[in-house]
Amino acid sequence: MVRVKRGLMTKKRHKKLLKATKGYRLLNSRVFSRAKNAWMKAGLNSYIWRKRKKRDFRRLWTVRINIAARENGLSYSKLIGAMYLKKVTLNRKVLSNLAITNPQVFSNIVTFVK
């Protein structure tokens, strides 16, 4: 049986991972075992923060809507409840943008649902 040397694929795999970790700190960009751990951790963190970003933006929109609603004499929860009863289907992102860019339109929506 013929002897198979497998250094070529290993080197290719190592080079690919070291290229992906270029710019990492200390040995995390130069030593394969450290780079592999850093790359795995970075991938996990990026996955977590992609989910977290959605949560953070929704909190930001809620705060903005609450501030604008209180200027018009309603709290956030009462505004959302009134919109639900009147069947106004504007999501929080749109409401937040309206509150910032067009306060007059936002106040018209608030007076409509009151």
Contact map, one row per residue, 1 for C-alpha under 8 A:
111000000000000000000000000000000000000000000000000000000000000000000000000000000000000000000000000000000000000000
111100000000000000000000000000000000000000000000000000000000000000000000000000000000000000000000000000000000000000
111110000000000000000000000000000000000000000000000000000000000000000000000000000000000000000000000000000000000000
011111000000000000000000000000000000000000000000000000000000000000000000000000000000000000000000000000000000000000
001111110000000000000000000000000000000000000000000000000000000000000000000000000000000000000000000000000000000000
000111111100000000000000000000000000000000000000000000000000000000000000000000000000000000000000000000000000000000
000011111110000000000000000000000000000000000000000000000000000000000000000000000000000000000000000000000000000000
000011111111000000000000000000000000000000000000000000000000000000000000000000000000000000000000000000000000000000
000001111111100000000000000000000000000000000000000000000000000000000000000000000000000000000000000000000000000000
000001111111110000000000000000000000000000000000000000000000000000000000000000000000000000000000000000000000000000
000000111111111000000000000000000000000000000000000000000000000000000000000000000000000000000000000000000000000000
000000011111111100000000000000000000000000000000000000000000000000000000000000000000000000000000000000000000000000
000000001111111110000000000000000000000000000000000000000000000000000000000000000000000000000000000000000000000000
000000000111111111000000000000010000000000000000000000000000000000000000000000000000000000000000000000000000000000
000000000011111111100000000000000000000000000000000000000000000000000000000000000000000000000000000000000000000000
000000000001111111110000000000000000000000000000000000000000000000000000000000000000000000000000000000000000000000
000000000000111111111000000000010011001000000000000000000000000000000000000000000000000000000000000000000000000000
000000000000011111111100000011110010000000000000000000000000000000000000000000000000000000000000000000000000000000
000000000000001111111100000000000000000000000000000000000000000000000000000000000000000000000000000000000000000000
000000000000000111111100000000000000001000000000000000000000000000000000000000000000000000000000000000000000000000
000000000000000011111111000110000010011000000000000000000000000000000000000000000000000000000000000000000000000000
000000000000000001111111000010000000000000000000000000000000000000000000000000000000000000000000000000000000000000
000000000000000000001111100010000000000000000000000000000000000000000000000000000000000000000000000000000000000000
000000000000000000001111111110000000000000000000000000000000000000000000000000000000000000000000000000000000000000
000000000000000000000011111110000000000000000000000000000000000000000000000000000000000000000000000000000000000000
000000000000000000000001111111000000000000000000000000000000000000000000000000000000000000000000000000000000000000
000000000000000000000001111111100110000000000000000000000000000000000000000000000000000000000000000000000000000000
000000000000000000001001111111110111010000000000000000000000000000000000000000000000000000000000000000000000000000
000000000000000001001111111111110110000000000000000000000000000000000000000000000000000000000000000000000000000000
000000000000000001000000011111110110000000000000000000000000000000000000000000000000000000000000000000000000000000
000000000000000001000000001111111110000000000000000000000000000000000000000000000000000000000000000000000000000000
000000000000010011000000000111111111000000000000000000000000000000000000000000000000000000000000000000000000000000
000000000000000000000000000000111111100000000000000000000000000000000000000000000000000000000000000000000000000000
000000000000000000000000001111111111110000000000000000000000000000000000000000000000000000000000000000000000000000
000000000000000011001000001111111111111000000000000000000000000000000000000000000000000000000000000000000000000000
000000000000000010000000000100011111111100000000000000000000000000000000000000000000000000000000000000000000000000
000000000000000000000000000000001111111110000000000000000000000000000000000000000000000000000000000000000000000000
000000000000000000001000000100000111111111000000000000000000000000000000000000000000000000000000000000000000000000
000000000000000010011000000000000011111111100000000000000000000000000000000000000000000000000000000000000000000000
000000000000000000000000000000000001111111110000000000000000000000000000000000000000000000000000000000000000000000
000000000000000000000000000000000000111111111000000000000000000000000000000000000000000000000000000000000000000000
000000000000000000000000000000000000011111111100000000000000000000000000000000000000000000000000000000000000000000
000000000000000000000000000000000000001111111110000000000000000000000000000000000000000000000000000000000000000000
000000000000000000000000000000000000000111111111000000000000000000000000000000000000000000000000000000000000000000
000000000000000000000000000000000000000011111111100000000000000000000000000000000000000000000000000000000000000000
000000000000000000000000000000000000000001111111110000000000000000000000000000000000000000000000000000000000000000
000000000000000000000000000000000000000000111111111000000000000000000000000000000000000000000000000000000000000000
000000000000000000000000000000000000000000011111111100000000000000000000000000000000000000000000000000000000000000
000000000000000000000000000000000000000000001111111110000000000000000000000000000000000000000000000000000000000000
000000000000000000000000000000000000000000000111111111000000000000000000000000000000000000000000000000000000000000
000000000000000000000000000000000000000000000011111111100000000000000000000000000000000000000000000000000000000000
000000000000000000000000000000000000000000000001111111110000000000000000000000000000000000000000000000000000000000
000000000000000000000000000000000000000000000000111111111000000000000000000000000000000000000000000000000000000000
000000000000000000000000000000000000000000000000011111111100000000000000000000000000000000000000000000000000000000
000000000000000000000000000000000000000000000000001111111110000000000000000000000000000000000000000000000000000000
000000000000000000000000000000000000000000000000000111111111000000000000000000000000000000000000000000000000000000
000000000000000000000000000000000000000000000000000011111111100000000000000000000000000000000000000000000000000000
000000000000000000000000000000000000000000000000000001111111110000000000000000000000000000011000000000000000000000
000000000000000000000000000000000000000000000000000000111111111000000000000000000000000000000000000000000000000000
000000000000000000000000000000000000000000000000000000011111111100000000000000000000000000000000000000000000000000
000000000000000000000000000000000000000000000000000000001111111110000000000000000000000000011011000000000000000000
000000000000000000000000000000000000000000000000000000000111111111000000000100000000000000010001000000000000000000
000000000000000000000000000000000000000000000000000000000011111111100000000000000000000000000000000000000000000000
000000000000000000000000000000000000000000000000000000000001111111110000000000000000000000000001001100000000000000
000000000000000000000000000000000000000000000000000000000000111111111000000100000000000000010011001000000000000000
000000000000000000000000000000000000000000000000000000000000011111111100001100000000000000000000000000000000000000
000000000000000000000000000000000000000000000000000000000000001111111110000000000000000000000000000000000000000000
000000000000000000000000000000000000000000000000000000000000000111111111000000000000000000000000001000100000000000
000000000000000000000000000000000000000000000000000000000000000011111111111100100000000000000000000000000010010000
000000000000000000000000000000000000000000000000000000000000000001111111111100000000000000000000000000000000000000
000000000000000000000000000000000000000000000000000000000000000000111111110000000000000000000000000000000000000000
000000000000000000000000000000000000000000000000000000000000000000011111110000000000000000000000000000000010010000
000000000000000000000000000000000000000000000000000000000000000000001111111000000000000000000000000000000000000000
000000000000000000000000000000000000000000000000000000000000000000001111111101100000000000000000000000000000000000
000000000000000000000000000000000000000000000000000000000000000001001100111111100000000000000000000000000000000000
000000000000000000000000000000000000000000000000000000000000010011001100011111110000000000000000000000000000000000
000000000000000000000000000000000000000000000000000000000000000000000000001111111000000000000000000000000000000000
000000000000000000000000000000000000000000000000000000000000000000000000011111111100000000000000000000000000000000
000000000000000000000000000000000000000000000000000000000000000000001000011111111110000000000000000000000000010011
000000000000000000000000000000000000000000000000000000000000000000000000000111111111000000000000000000000000000000
000000000000000000000000000000000000000000000000000000000000000000000000000011111111100000000000000000000000000000
000000000000000000000000000000000000000000000000000000000000000000000000000001111111110000000000000000000000000011
000000000000000000000000000000000000000000000000000000000000000000000000000000111111111110000000000000000000000010
000000000000000000000000000000000000000000000000000000000000000000000000000000011111111110000000000000000000000000
000000000000000000000000000000000000000000000000000000000000000000000000000000001111111100000000000000000000000000
000000000000000000000000000000000000000000000000000000000000000000000000000000000111111100000000000000000000000010
000000000000000000000000000000000000000000000000000000000000000000000000000000000011111110000000000000000000000000
000000000000000000000000000000000000000000000000000000000000000000000000000000000011111111000000000000000000000000
000000000000000000000000000000000000000000000000000000000000000000000000000000000011001111100000000000000000000000
000000000000000000000000000000000000000000000000000000000000000000000000000000000000000111110110000000000000000000
000000000000000000000000000000000000000000000000000000000000000000000000000000000000000011111110000000000000000000
000000000000000000000000000000000000000000000000000000000100110010000000000000000000000001111111000000000000000000
000000000000000000000000000000000000000000000000000000000100100000000000000000000000000000111111100000000000000000
000000000000000000000000000000000000000000000000000000000000000000000000000000000000000001111111110000000000000000
000000000000000000000000000000000000000000000000000000000000100010000000000000000000000001111111111000000100000000
000000000000000000000000000000000000000000000000000000000000110110000000000000000000000000011111111100000000000000
000000000000000000000000000000000000000000000000000000000000000000000000000000000000000000001111111111000000000000
000000000000000000000000000000000000000000000000000000000000000000000000000000000000000000000111111111101100000000
000000000000000000000000000000000000000000000000000000000000000110010000000000000000000000000011111111101100000000
000000000000000000000000000000000000000000000000000000000000000100000000000000000000000000000001111111100000000000
000000000000000000000000000000000000000000000000000000000000000000000000000000000000000000000000111111100000000000
000000000000000000000000000000000000000000000000000000000000000000000000000000000000000000000000111111111100000000
000000000000000000000000000000000000000000000000000000000000000000010000000000000000000000000000011111111110000000
000000000000000000000000000000000000000000000000000000000000000000000000000000000000000000000000000001111111000000
000000000000000000000000000000000000000000000000000000000000000000000000000000000000000000000000011001111111100000
000000000000000000000000000000000000000000000000000000000000000000000000000000000000000000000010011001111111110000
000000000000000000000000000000000000000000000000000000000000000000001001000000000000000000000000000000111111111000
000000000000000000000000000000000000000000000000000000000000000000000000000000000000000000000000000000011111111100
000000000000000000000000000000000000000000000000000000000000000000000000000000000000000000000000000000001111111110
000000000000000000000000000000000000000000000000000000000000000000001001000000100000000000000000000000000111111111
000000000000000000000000000000000000000000000000000000000000000000000000000000000000000000000000000000000011111111
000000000000000000000000000000000000000000000000000000000000000000000000000000000000000000000000000000000001111111
000000000000000000000000000000000000000000000000000000000000000000000000000000100110010000000000000000000000111111
000000000000000000000000000000000000000000000000000000000000000000000000000000100100000000000000000000000000011111
